[in-house]
């Protein structure tokens, strides 16, 4: 089974690729960065999903849109427009089984940087549009919306004790998710799941449920 994942050189994308490889999938990765995975069943394509020619990979069984940026001034272009570009090229064909989008908790809460939140909200809306069109192929389309994840992108707050304490005060389970945990969700939603489609799954350790009730 061929799984295509964008943004595989670090963070969530790399963890997802390693999970699928461990489960016996053939994996193709697209990233603007050089490869960091060395595995006989992994093929890396160094490309910018927004501006470069997308590689001809063949029929993809599972597509996972993970590539993204945060607060760069190009968030809508890369997180939303490039994701749409990738999906339109690889998803719509006989044999497609599942498409997954890595969105963000900010898609529903509106928190974080304005353009980032808007881009991820757009990803969730586009996921639902994709689900309607993929139904004709018997395929599912869903998204994961992680809250905080232990990745290099978040080192600034993870390694600043004052900021980390504030974040934990807003997180009922007092932890973040690991990239490997998100990878487990990605595998379940795209491989195990056969009936859920057009749904966004919030994985934020309870942060969105925090009411801060004071009496």
Residue pairs with C-beta under 8 A, 6 or more apart in sequence:
1 24
1 25
1 26
1 61
1 62
1 97
2 25
2 26
2 27
2 28
2 57
2 58
2 59
2 60
2 61
2 62
3 20
3 25
3 26
3 27
3 28
3 60
3 61
3 62
3 63
3 64
3 190
4 27
4 28
4 29
4 30
4 57
4 60
4 62
4 63
4 64
4 90
5 13
5 16
5 17
5 20
5 27
5 28
5 29
5 30
5 64
5 66
6 13
6 29
6 30
6 31
6 49
6 64
6 65
6 66
6 67
6 83
6 86
7 13
7 30
7 31
7 66
7 67
7 68
8 14
8 16
8 17
8 27
8 29
8 30
8 31
8 35
8 36
8 37
8 44
8 66
9 29
9 31
9 33
9 34
9 35
9 36
9 37
10 33
10 36
10 151
10 152
11 149
11 151
11 152
11 153
11 179
12 66
12 102
12 146
12 149
12 151
12 179
12 182
12 183
13 29
13 31
13 64
13 66
13 67
13 102
14 36
14 37
14 179
15 178
15 179
15 180
15 182
15 183
16 64
16 66
16 179
16 182
16 183
16 186
16 187
17 27
17 29
17 37
17 42
18 37
18 183
19 180
19 183
19 184
19 186
19 187
20 27
20 62
20 187
21 27
21 37
21 39
21 41
21 42
23 187
23 191
24 41
25 41
25 62
26 41
26 43
27 39
27 41
27 42
27 43
28 42
28 43
28 44
28 45
28 55
28 57
28 60
29 35
29 37
29 42
29 43
29 44
29 45
30 44
30 45
30 47
30 49
30 54
30 55
30 67
30 86
31 44
31 45
31 46
31 47
31 67
32 46
32 47
32 48
32 49
32 67
33 46
34 44
34 46
35 42
35 44
35 46
37 44
45 55
45 57
47 53
47 54
47 55
48 82
49 67
49 78
49 82
49 83
49 85
49 86
50 74
50 77
50 78
50 81
50 82
50 85
54 85
54 86
54 89
54 90
57 90
59 93
59 94
59 95
59 96
60 90
60 91
60 93
60 96
61 95
61 96
61 97
61 98
62 97
62 98
62 99
62 100
62 190
62 191
63 86
63 87
63 90
63 91
63 96
63 98
63 99
63 100
64 99
64 100
64 102
64 186
64 190
65 83
65 86
65 87
65 99
65 100
65 101
65 102
65 123
66 102
67 78
67 82
67 83
67 86
68 75
68 78
68 79
68 83
68 102
68 119
69 75
69 78
69 79
70 112
70 113
70 116
70 153
71 112
71 113
71 115
71 116
72 78
73 115
75 113
75 115
75 116
75 118
75 119
76 115
76 118
76 119
76 122
78 119
79 116
79 119
79 120
79 122
79 123
80 119
80 122
80 123
80 126
83 101
83 123
83 126
84 126
87 99
87 126
87 130
91 99
91 130
91 134
91 139
91 141
92 133
92 134
92 137
93 137
94 137
95 137
96 134
96 137
96 139
97 139
97 140
97 190
98 139
98 140
98 141
98 142
98 189
98 190
98 191
98 193
99 127
99 130
99 134
99 139
99 140
99 141
99 142
99 190
100 141
100 142
100 143
100 144
100 186
100 189
100 190
101 123
101 124
101 126
101 127
101 130
101 141
101 142
101 143
101 144
102 143
102 144
102 146
102 182
102 186
103 120
103 123
103 124
103 127
103 143
103 144
103 145
103 200
104 112
104 116
104 117
104 120
104 145
104 146
104 147
105 111
105 145
105 146
105 147
105 202
105 203
105 204
105 207
105 208
106 112
106 116
106 117
106 120
106 121
107 117
107 120
107 121
107 123
107 124
107 143
107 145
107 200
108 121
108 124
108 145
108 200
108 202
108 208
109 117
109 208
110 117
110 121
111 117
120 145
123 143
124 143
124 145
124 200
127 141
127 142
127 143
127 198
127 200
128 141
128 198
130 141
131 140
131 141
131 142
131 197
131 198
132 198
134 140
134 141
134 197
135 197
140 189
140 190
140 193
140 194
140 195
140 196
140 197
141 197
141 198
142 189
142 193
142 196
142 197
142 198
142 199
142 200
142 201
143 199
143 200
143 201
144 182
144 185
144 186
144 189
144 200
144 201
144 203
145 200
145 201
145 202
145 203
145 204
146 177
146 182
146 203
146 204
147 171
147 176
147 177
147 202
147 203
147 204
147 205
147 207
147 208
148 154
148 167
148 171
148 176
148 177
148 204
148 205
148 207
149 176
149 177
149 178
149 179
149 182
150 158
150 176
150 177
150 178
150 179
151 179
154 176
156 163
157 163
157 164
157 167
158 164
168 174
168 175
170 207
170 210
171 204
171 205
171 206
171 207
171 210
172 205
172 206
172 207
172 209
172 210
173 205
173 206
174 205
175 205
176 205
177 203
177 205
181 203
182 203
185 201
185 203
189 196
189 201
202 208
